[in-house]
Amino acid sequence: MTRKLGILVFALAFFSCNQREAAKANTDLLYFDLKGYFSKEIIRLKNAKVSVDKTVSINGTSETKSLLITDWDKELAIFVNSDINKNSWKGSFKINQQDGVQTYTSDSKKIPVKKVSVEKNGSQISKVEIIILNKNILYQSLDTLTYYPDVLYKIRKQQKIRLLAPKDYTIVAKFNP
């Protein structure tokens, strides 16, 4: 009896180890690692104590301020949250590589991230652009996120809510040397 119990415990331990390995093997990224890239950029920008000239525009009315950004996690969260390497999205993006630009596109109505473009100059990333479309019967939002390392980042949101006037928000932050 104790021998059968020992075999059962050994078998359960063996199978649980194999499941962990399968889970680890499933973490390979299929697409460009936006989350990893922007996490590294956030650390780099925090350490560099970078200031920006930030312009916020709402329907054409603008305001510009020079700021020392201390919370880069919050500042670039929209870029990090646009990661396309979600398990449920695997296989949903078409990949195209041409002239140093990797482009990932999806036509799925269930996936808000429609396009990610990563432009490289040699091995260095020179531009990341993300297009996000959220749409339902009452609301439509089109976000265009653009990031040029050490130059600027831009967030543009075009919003249409049924029965209300459309809104256009733009944030442009230029890095100070």
Secondary structure, DSSP 8 states (H G I E B T S, - for coil): -HHHHHHHHHHHHHHHHHHHHHHHHTT--SS--HHHHHHHHHHHHHHHT-EEEEEEEETTEEEEEEEE---HHHHTHHHHTT----GGGTT-SEEEEETTEEEEE---TT-SEEEEEEEEETTEEEEEEEEEEEE-SSEEEEEEEEEETTTEEEEEEEEEETTS--EEEEEEEEE--
